[in-house]
Amino acid sequence: MIFAPWTPVGVVELEVRRRLARARLADERGDRGASVIEWVIITGILVAIAVAVGLTIYNRITQEANSITIPDAPGGGGGGGGGTGGE
């Protein structure tokens, strides 16, 4: 089935056809290894960026959490039993 190229489905179809043709051509020329190396490098860069963003968020949240002061409970809050203990 062929879709009109100006529709979203048509654009996707054209892109898939282009990538398939490029992959077939790479197989014929033996360039497939170069493509894999490019994908590995791109993936490594994206992982490094994700780790950097994650560490930044973690550090900021930890810093904010540590800066929160919780006041003591009124009356000392010692938790000592003022009850009779069942006696």
PyMOL commands that place a pseudoatom at each C-alpha (Angstrom):
pseudoatom trace, name=CA, resn=MET, resi=1, chain=A, elem=C, hetatm=0, pos=[0.000, 0.000, 0.000]
pseudoatom trace, name=CA, resn=ILE, resi=2, chain=A, elem=C, hetatm=0, pos=[1.377, 3.412, -0.923]
pseudoatom trace, name=CA, resn=PHE, resi=3, chain=A, elem=C, hetatm=0, pos=[0.344, 6.476, 1.052]
pseudoatom trace, name=CA, resn=ALA, resi=4, chain=A, elem=C, hetatm=0, pos=[0.421, 10.086, -0.057]
pseudoatom trace, name=CA, resn=PRO, resi=5, chain=A, elem=C, hetatm=0, pos=[3.839, 11.541, 0.844]
pseudoatom trace, name=CA, resn=TRP, resi=6, chain=A, elem=C, hetatm=0, pos=[2.362, 14.670, 2.436]
pseudoatom trace, name=CA, resn=THR, resi=7, chain=A, elem=C, hetatm=0, pos=[0.473, 12.687, 5.097]
pseudoatom trace, name=CA, resn=PRO, resi=8, chain=A, elem=C, hetatm=0, pos=[2.160, 11.611, 8.338]
pseudoatom trace, name=CA, resn=VAL, resi=9, chain=A, elem=C, hetatm=0, pos=[1.861, 7.950, 7.371]
pseudoatom trace, name=CA, resn=GLY, resi=10, chain=A, elem=C, hetatm=0, pos=[3.315, 8.740, 3.953]
pseudoatom trace, name=CA, resn=VAL, resi=11, chain=A, elem=C, hetatm=0, pos=[6.297, 10.490, 5.508]
pseudoatom trace, name=CA, resn=VAL, resi=12, chain=A, elem=C, hetatm=0, pos=[6.938, 7.478, 7.743]
pseudoatom trace, name=CA, resn=GLU, resi=13, chain=A, elem=C, hetatm=0, pos=[6.629, 5.152, 4.757]
pseudoatom trace, name=CA, resn=LEU, resi=14, chain=A, elem=C, hetatm=0, pos=[9.121, 7.187, 2.751]
pseudoatom trace, name=CA, resn=GLU, resi=15, chain=A, elem=C, hetatm=0, pos=[11.565, 7.239, 5.666]
pseudoatom trace, name=CA, resn=VAL, resi=16, chain=A, elem=C, hetatm=0, pos=[11.304, 3.472, 6.137]
pseudoatom trace, name=CA, resn=ARG, resi=17, chain=A, elem=C, hetatm=0, pos=[11.850, 2.906, 2.418]
pseudoatom trace, name=CA, resn=ARG, resi=18, chain=A, elem=C, hetatm=0, pos=[14.863, 5.248, 2.462]
pseudoatom trace, name=CA, resn=ARG, resi=19, chain=A, elem=C, hetatm=0, pos=[16.428, 3.490, 5.439]
pseudoatom trace, name=CA, resn=LEU, resi=20, chain=A, elem=C, hetatm=0, pos=[15.859, 0.050, 3.918]
pseudoatom trace, name=CA, resn=ALA, resi=21, chain=A, elem=C, hetatm=0, pos=[17.462, 1.134, 0.658]
pseudoatom trace, name=CA, resn=ARG, resi=22, chain=A, elem=C, hetatm=0, pos=[20.408, 2.603, 2.555]
pseudoatom trace, name=CA, resn=ALA, resi=23, chain=A, elem=C, hetatm=0, pos=[20.835, -0.591, 4.589]
pseudoatom trace, name=CA, resn=ARG, resi=24, chain=A, elem=C, hetatm=0, pos=[20.737, -2.752, 1.449]
pseudoatom trace, name=CA, resn=LEU, resi=25, chain=A, elem=C, hetatm=0, pos=[23.304, -0.525, -0.228]
pseudoatom trace, name=CA, resn=ALA, resi=26, chain=A, elem=C, hetatm=0, pos=[25.540, -0.664, 2.850]
pseudoatom trace, name=CA, resn=ASP, resi=27, chain=A, elem=C, hetatm=0, pos=[25.333, -4.473, 2.802]
pseudoatom trace, name=CA, resn=GLU, resi=28, chain=A, elem=C, hetatm=0, pos=[26.361, -4.555, -0.827]
pseudoatom trace, name=CA, resn=ARG, resi=29, chain=A, elem=C, hetatm=0, pos=[29.318, -2.218, -0.262]
pseudoatom trace, name=CA, resn=GLY, resi=30, chain=A, elem=C, hetatm=0, pos=[30.353, -3.747, 3.042]
pseudoatom trace, name=CA, resn=ASP, resi=31, chain=A, elem=C, hetatm=0, pos=[29.890, -0.478, 4.973]
pseudoatom trace, name=CA, resn=ARG, resi=32, chain=A, elem=C, hetatm=0, pos=[27.700, -2.017, 7.621]
pseudoatom trace, name=CA, resn=GLY, resi=33, chain=A, elem=C, hetatm=0, pos=[30.430, -1.973, 10.288]
pseudoatom trace, name=CA, resn=ALA, resi=34, chain=A, elem=C, hetatm=0, pos=[30.865, 1.781, 9.998]
pseudoatom trace, name=CA, resn=SER, resi=35, chain=A, elem=C, hetatm=0, pos=[27.165, 2.267, 10.601]
pseudoatom trace, name=CA, resn=VAL, resi=36, chain=A, elem=C, hetatm=0, pos=[27.295, 0.111, 13.725]
pseudoatom trace, name=CA, resn=ILE, resi=37, chain=A, elem=C, hetatm=0, pos=[30.238, 2.089, 15.085]
pseudoatom trace, name=CA, resn=GLU, resi=38, chain=A, elem=C, hetatm=0, pos=[28.332, 5.336, 14.499]
pseudoatom trace, name=CA, resn=TRP, resi=39, chain=A, elem=C, hetatm=0, pos=[25.330, 3.990, 16.419]
pseudoatom trace, name=CA, resn=VAL, resi=40, chain=A, elem=C, hetatm=0, pos=[27.551, 2.835, 19.293]
pseudoatom trace, name=CA, resn=ILE, resi=41, chain=A, elem=C, hetatm=0, pos=[29.167, 6.278, 19.537]
pseudoatom trace, name=CA, resn=ILE, resi=42, chain=A, elem=C, hetatm=0, pos=[25.811, 8.080, 19.387]
pseudoatom trace, name=CA, resn=THR, resi=43, chain=A, elem=C, hetatm=0, pos=[24.346, 5.743, 22.027]
pseudoatom trace, name=CA, resn=GLY, resi=44, chain=A, elem=C, hetatm=0, pos=[27.360, 6.260, 24.289]
pseudoatom trace, name=CA, resn=ILE, resi=45, chain=A, elem=C, hetatm=0, pos=[27.035, 10.024, 24.052]
pseudoatom trace, name=CA, resn=LEU, resi=46, chain=A, elem=C, hetatm=0, pos=[23.309, 9.866, 24.862]
pseudoatom trace, name=CA, resn=VAL, resi=47, chain=A, elem=C, hetatm=0, pos=[23.945, 7.585, 27.843]
pseudoatom trace, name=CA, resn=ALA, resi=48, chain=A, elem=C, hetatm=0, pos=[26.621, 9.971, 29.150]
pseudoatom trace, name=CA, resn=ILE, resi=49, chain=A, elem=C, hetatm=0, pos=[24.218, 12.905, 28.842]
pseudoatom trace, name=CA, resn=ALA, resi=50, chain=A, elem=C, hetatm=0, pos=[21.467, 10.957, 30.634]
pseudoatom trace, name=CA, resn=VAL, resi=51, chain=A, elem=C, hetatm=0, pos=[23.832, 10.029, 33.480]
pseudoatom trace, name=CA, resn=ALA, resi=52, chain=A, elem=C, hetatm=0, pos=[24.994, 13.640, 33.834]
pseudoatom trace, name=CA, resn=VAL, resi=53, chain=A, elem=C, hetatm=0, pos=[21.416, 14.924, 33.986]
pseudoatom trace, name=CA, resn=GLY, resi=54, chain=A, elem=C, hetatm=0, pos=[20.445, 12.201, 36.460]
pseudoatom trace, name=CA, resn=LEU, resi=55, chain=A, elem=C, hetatm=0, pos=[23.384, 12.969, 38.757]
pseudoatom trace, name=CA, resn=THR, resi=56, chain=A, elem=C, hetatm=0, pos=[22.638, 16.688, 38.627]
pseudoatom trace, name=CA, resn=ILE, resi=57, chain=A, elem=C, hetatm=0, pos=[19.007, 16.119, 39.598]
pseudoatom trace, name=CA, resn=TYR, resi=58, chain=A, elem=C, hetatm=0, pos=[19.995, 13.658, 42.339]
pseudoatom trace, name=CA, resn=ASN, resi=59, chain=A, elem=C, hetatm=0, pos=[22.560, 16.058, 43.818]
pseudoatom trace, name=CA, resn=ARG, resi=60, chain=A, elem=C, hetatm=0, pos=[20.158, 18.998, 43.826]
pseudoatom trace, name=CA, resn=ILE, resi=61, chain=A, elem=C, hetatm=0, pos=[17.389, 16.981, 45.470]
pseudoatom trace, name=CA, resn=THR, resi=62, chain=A, elem=C, hetatm=0, pos=[19.791, 15.600, 48.077]
pseudoatom trace, name=CA, resn=GLN, resi=63, chain=A, elem=C, hetatm=0, pos=[21.140, 19.094, 48.783]
pseudoatom trace, name=CA, resn=GLU, resi=64, chain=A, elem=C, hetatm=0, pos=[17.631, 20.509, 49.224]
pseudoatom trace, name=CA, resn=ALA, resi=65, chain=A, elem=C, hetatm=0, pos=[16.578, 17.592, 51.423]
pseudoatom trace, name=CA, resn=ASN, resi=66, chain=A, elem=C, hetatm=0, pos=[19.600, 18.054, 53.675]
pseudoatom trace, name=CA, resn=SER, resi=67, chain=A, elem=C, hetatm=0, pos=[18.909, 21.770, 54.051]
pseudoatom trace, name=CA, resn=ILE, resi=68, chain=A, elem=C, hetatm=0, pos=[15.434, 21.203, 55.515]
pseudoatom trace, name=CA, resn=THR, resi=69, chain=A, elem=C, hetatm=0, pos=[15.363, 21.846, 59.252]
pseudoatom trace, name=CA, resn=ILE, resi=70, chain=A, elem=C, hetatm=0, pos=[12.810, 19.966, 61.291]
pseudoatom trace, name=CA, resn=PRO, resi=71, chain=A, elem=C, hetatm=0, pos=[12.044, 21.634, 64.619]
pseudoatom trace, name=CA, resn=ASP, resi=72, chain=A, elem=C, hetatm=0, pos=[11.882, 19.565, 67.791]
pseudoatom trace, name=CA, resn=ALA, resi=73, chain=A, elem=C, hetatm=0, pos=[8.477, 18.576, 69.034]
pseudoatom trace, name=CA, resn=PRO, resi=74, chain=A, elem=C, hetatm=0, pos=[6.931, 20.814, 71.720]
pseudoatom trace, name=CA, resn=GLY, resi=75, chain=A, elem=C, hetatm=0, pos=[7.594, 19.576, 75.229]
pseudoatom trace, name=CA, resn=GLY, resi=76, chain=A, elem=C, hetatm=0, pos=[10.865, 17.895, 74.352]
pseudoatom trace, name=CA, resn=GLY, resi=77, chain=A, elem=C, hetatm=0, pos=[9.405, 15.010, 72.422]
pseudoatom trace, name=CA, resn=GLY, resi=78, chain=A, elem=C, hetatm=0, pos=[11.575, 12.573, 74.331]
pseudoatom trace, name=CA, resn=GLY, resi=79, chain=A, elem=C, hetatm=0, pos=[9.155, 9.752, 73.780]
pseudoatom trace, name=CA, resn=GLY, resi=80, chain=A, elem=C, hetatm=0, pos=[9.336, 8.792, 77.426]
pseudoatom trace, name=CA, resn=GLY, resi=81, chain=A, elem=C, hetatm=0, pos=[6.302, 6.935, 78.594]
pseudoatom trace, name=CA, resn=GLY, resi=82, chain=A, elem=C, hetatm=0, pos=[4.034, 9.070, 80.688]
pseudoatom trace, name=CA, resn=GLY, resi=83, chain=A, elem=C, hetatm=0, pos=[1.601, 6.191, 80.876]
pseudoatom trace, name=CA, resn=THR, resi=84, chain=A, elem=C, hetatm=0, pos=[1.253, 3.501, 83.421]
pseudoatom trace, name=CA, resn=GLY, resi=85, chain=A, elem=C, hetatm=0, pos=[2.431, 0.735, 81.166]
pseudoatom trace, name=CA, resn=GLY, resi=86, chain=A, elem=C, hetatm=0, pos=[-0.636, -1.397, 81.831]
pseudoatom trace, name=CA, resn=GLU, resi=87, chain=A, elem=C, hetatm=0, pos=[-0.122, -1.595, 85.566]
for i in range(1, 87): cmd.bond("trace and resi %d" % i, "trace and resi %d" % (i + 1))
show_as sticks, trace
zoom trace
